[in-house]
Amino acid sequence: MRKPLVVVGSLNADLYVEVSVLPRPGETISGTNATMRPGGKGANQAAAAARLGYPTQLIGQLGSDAYAPVLTQALVAAGVDCQHVARSPGDSGQAMILLQQGGENSIIIVDGANQRWSGLSAAAQTAIRQAGALLLQREIPDLVTLAAARIARAAGIPVVLDAGGIDAPLSPELLALVTCLSPNETELARLTGLPTDSEAQVLTAAQALTRGGVTQVLVKLGARGALLLSADGAVTRQAALPVQVIDTTGAGDCFTAAYSVATLEGLTPAARLAFACAAAACCVQVMGALPSMPSRAQVALLLQASATTPVQDRAAGRLA
């Protein structure tokens, strides 16, 4: 049996409103199609991996409100093992998402249960020790994320950290436990203090992280695809697949989860990037975060249709 991907992270009720423009200070505007969809970075990544056909467990927290059973049902329907999703008194996490034309979004997070952790249960700790890999993000307390990473690395389990979430520095201790760090360009600039306006600058900033002990830096470049830098200097680049963008919410989570699945399945670095970019391309064509996570069949069809040809260049400092 395959060892599961264990995700430790957040669960949110995403409250969507479509707007033509963002309101200015003091301005009232009209929105359309207000709705609630399941989300949260932890839930998104767990659902993405499970929908791609890989056994996935989620460790997280929900509140005691009306959103909790809806979020649980959506995760179970996606194939996620939710036995380690706890309940706490009070509200579940929520996100207000202002979705603009063209798919761009602005998000306001209300932490709720995602910040009410008392620690990892004994059962959750056992699940991490028995995982094939641990996937983390930054929408829950850093102390919980750090505790999970310590348990995983002590058991020889690789740790993937998506840098999305809170806008705060990563502790050197957590960074030292990370096997693969996955930021986007903005997060990479914040983490390193270096510019990331060009591909050469992205590579220089990623190299700074590998010198700090990270084995792999997986950079999400949006419409320009993705870049993977390994500590041995190998660079792999994958162009984005041209698709119509409806909603970018959750696309980064989908990408990181798909890359983690492809890694656990033993794919080459180039094939991992191609698979992850195809999964993200499927994701952005559907409204919502968790509901937009694609199936394995959808990703395979897009890869086949695009005839994607990733390129790996072993010479550090050069992009193919």
CORDANOR-V745618 format. One record per helix or strand of 2 or more residues. SS is the DSSP state (A for helix, B for strand). FROM is the first residue (numbers start at 0). TO is the last residue. If there is no record, write none. Layout:
BEGIN
ss=(SS;SS)
from=(FROM;FROM)
to=(TO;TO)
END
This chain:
BEGIN
ss=(B;B;B;A;B;A;B;B;B;A;A;B;A;B;A;B;A;A;B;A;B;B;A;A;A;A;B)
from=(4;11;31;40;55;65;80;92;104;111;121;132;141;157;171;179;184;198;215;221;225;234;250;268;289;295;310)
to=(7;18;38;50;61;77;86;99;109;114;128;137;153;164;176;181;191;210;219;223;229;237;263;282;291;305;312)
END
